Amino acid sequence: MTTAPVGKLLLLRRFDGLRQIPTIPAVLAPLLRYLKNPVEQPDMQSLTHLLAKEKSLATQCLQMANSPFFGRWQKVESLRGGVGGLGFQDISDIAMSCGVMNMLPSDKTSLDPVLFWEHSLGCALLCRTLARKMNLSDPTKAYLAGLLHDIGIIVNLWVLPHEFRTAFEIAKTQGIPLHEAEQRSLGFTHCETGHLLAEYWGLTRDIIEVVDFHHTPDKSSHDTGLVALVHIVDLLCRMSGLNYGYVEQRQVNLFEDSGFALLVQGSASVTDFDWARLTFELDPYMEDVRNLVRAIYRN
């Protein structure tokens, strides 16, 4: 299946279509401000009040708070208990995840939203884990970068649904990475459309850099270590089953990847890390992510 590239001209013509994409929920705007300008003592009471304004978001946040990835020994029964027990950073991660998880078009699309968010949330959680274990980046920033790296796919589904469907079918049929199919079919990728949305949302430069270059980390010029981290985690998740509903027909040697070399430059602990154990533990990890996302989407 082939098609003439749509080209960037069409994308620019449809730039106004970004206005139809839901903005980050207003309740989450203060969280983004906190992440841009961290404060020593965040206002926990205000955060609880903001989240409580949106009942569905509050319910989702409680589900995630009680998941294996965030839960404590004692079950979280209320938002106030969650904010107090988990702390501002974990609740921020949870709230951002649940907020952006509801942004795909509600009608049937070429990409199953459950599969998309399994991949995005899986990347976020694994980025946070590796950032903590290898002292690579601020774990909260790493989480947000992993969560938002594919927001260009949201743009493509809203603004170019028919053209994106063609690209997605090429990727599935030929078993190639989605961004390669997009380039061939559209003339640009979700990295470029994601850049437009990230700027439209007012995201920070480091997150925009991740959105731009998570498939080509060697082209990054700002916060390269974070970009490389998301690149490696994206590969791990796609190769381990948290993909977009199809298998890429290729072999990946993680240690020969350009992103791995960039990670090593940023932290010597990368080479000392037990990667074999990590890959062994990925299967149950991926299953926990699937169960969590599907539980949230059932509500």
N, C-alpha and C positions, 0 to 999 in steps of 0.2 A: 504494500500500500504506500503510495507516495502522493504528495500534494505540493503545490507551489507554495513557498514560504509566504506567510501573511505579511511579514515585514514590520519594521518599527513604525512605519507611517500609520498603519492601521492602529497600532497601539497608542500612538500619540493622538490620533483622531478620537480614540475612545477614552482618552484620559479622564474626561468628565464622568465616565462610567464609574470611577472610583467613588463618586458621591453616593452611589447606590449600595456600596459596601458598608455594613454596619461599622460605626466607629467603636473603638474600645469603650465598653460601657462606662458611663459617667462615674459610676461608683468606683471604678478602678483608676481614674485619673489621679487621685491623691497618691496611690501606690506608685505610679510612674514618677510623680514628683519626688517622692521619698527616695526612689532608686536613683534619680538624677542627682539629688542633693541630700545625701544621708544625714540624718539627725541623730544625736546621741540618745535622746529619749523620745521615740515616736509615740504619738498619741494613741494608745491602745483603745481607749474608750471611743474615740472618734472612728477608728477602724471598725470596731464592732458595730457601731451605729450605722455606718455606711453599708456594710455587708447585709445587715438586717433589713435594709430598705428593699432588697430584691429577694423575694422568698425562694425562688427557684435556684438562684445563685447561692444563697445561704445553705440550702439543702445539699447542693453539690459539694460545697466546701466541707460540710460535715462528713460526707461520704469519703472524701479524699483524706480528711484528717484522721479517719479511722482505718485507713488502708495500711498495708505493711510498710509503705514508703514514708508515712508521716506519723502513724499512730503511736501512742505511748502504752504503757502497761494497762492503764485505766482508760476505759472507753470515754471518748469525748461526747458529751450529751448536748452541749449547747455551744453557740457561737462564742459566748463570753468565756466559757470553759476552754474552748479551742484556742482563742487568742491568748488567754492567760497561760495555758499549759504548753502550747507549742512555741509561742513567741512570735514576734512581729515578722521575722524573715520567712519562717515556714508558712505562716498564714498568708503572707504576701504571695509566695510561690503558688499556693493553693488557689487563692482568689484570681490571680492572673490566668492560671490554667483553666479554671472553670469559666472565666469571662470570655476568653478567646475561643473556647471550645464550641461556642454556640454561633460562630460567625459564618459557617458555610451556608450556601443557599438551602432553603428548606425543601425545594422541589428536587426531584431525582436528578442526580448528576452522574457524570461518567466515573467519578471517584467516590467510593463509599466513605462517608464522613467518619465512620467508626475506624476504618483502617487508617485514614489520614491522621486522626488524633492518637491512635495507638503509636504511630511512628513519632509524632511530635512530642507526646508526653514521654515516651520511652527515651527519646534523645535528651529531653530536659533532665530527667531523673539521672540518666547515666552521666551526662555532663557534670551535674552537681557532685555525683559520687567520685568521679575521677578528679575533679578540681580539688575536692577535699583530701583525697588520698595522696595526690602527687603535688599539692601546693602549686597548681597551675594558674589559677585565677580565682577571683572572688566567687564562691559557690553560688551566691544568688544571681550574680551576673551571668555565670555559666548556665544556670538553670533557665533564665530568661532567654539567653541566646539559643539554647537548644530548642526551647518551646516555639520560638518565633522564626527560626531559620527558613522555614518553607512558606511564609505568609504570601509569597508570590503566587502560590498555587491557589490561594483564596481569591486573589485578583483574577487569575485566569478563569476560574469557575464562575465568577460573577460577570466579568466583562467580556470574556471570549469563550463562552460555554461550548459552542459548536466546533470552533477551531481547536480548543483544548481537547475535546473528545477525540478528534482525529489524531492528535499527537499522543494521547494516552493509549489509543488502540495500537498505534505503531510500536510504542514501548512494550506493551503486553505481547503483541504478536511476535516481535523480534527479540524479546527478552533483553532489551537494552535499557540503560539508565534513562529516567524520565527526562532529564534536562537535555540529553542528546537527541531524543525524539522531538522535543520542543524546538530545539535549534534547527533541526532538519525541516520540520513542518511549519513552524511559525516565523522563524528567522530571529528569534530571541528566546530566552528561557525565563523560568519563574524567578531567577535571581534578579533579572532586570525589572520585572513587574513588581517584585517584592521591594526593590529599592524605592520605587514610586510610592508604594503604600507606607513603607517605613517612614519616609519623609512626610507624607500626608498625616500620619499619626504623631509625628514629632518625636520619634524614637531617637535614642542617643547614637552618637557616631559609631561607637564600638559595635552596637547591635546592627546598625546599617551595614557595617563592614562584613559582619557574619552573613547577613542576608545576601549581600553582593557576591561573596567569594567562598562560600562553604563548599563549592565544588572545585574551586581553583585557588586553594589557599596560598600558593606561591605568588599569586598576583596581588595579595593583600599588602597594604603598606601601613596599616594602623592596627594595633592590638593583634598582631599576627598569631600569637599563642592561643588566643581565644578562638580565632577563626580556624586554626589547625585542630583544636580540640573538638569543635563542632563537626568539622570535616571527618575526623576519624570516628567519632561516635555515630554520625550519620551512616557511614559505611558499615560499621558493626551492626547497627540496627537493621539496615536493609538486607545485609547478608545473613542475619540470624532470624529472619521471619517477620520482623516489624517493618514491612515494606508497604507498598500500596496495593497489594492484592495480586501480585505476580512475582515470579522469580527471575532475577537478572541472570542471564546465561553467561557468566564469566567468573574467573578466578581472581581473587584479590589477595595479594601478599601485603599485609598491613605494614610490615617492617620495611618494605621497599617503597611505600607510598610517600609522596612529597610532603604530605601533611604530617606524617610521623617524624620525618627529619626536622620539620619546623618545631614540633613539640619537644624534641630532644634538645634543640637549641635553647628553648625557654626554660627547661628544667632537667637537670641530670637524673632526677628520680624516675623519669619516664623509662629509661633503659633498665632500671632496677625493679620496676613494677612487675608483678606476676601476671603477665598477660594470658598465659596458658590457663591459669585458674579463673581469670575473668571470663574467658570464652566458655569454659566448662560450666560456669554459673549462669550464663546468659539465658539458657532455656527456661529454667524456673522463673527467672527475672521477667522474661518476655511474657510468660503466662500470667504472672501477677499484674502486669500492665494491661494485658487484654481484659482480664476480669474486672479491673477497676474502670476502664473506659466503657466497657459494655454495661456495667452496673449504672454508671452515670447516665448513659444515653437511654437507658430503659425508663428513666423517670421523666 
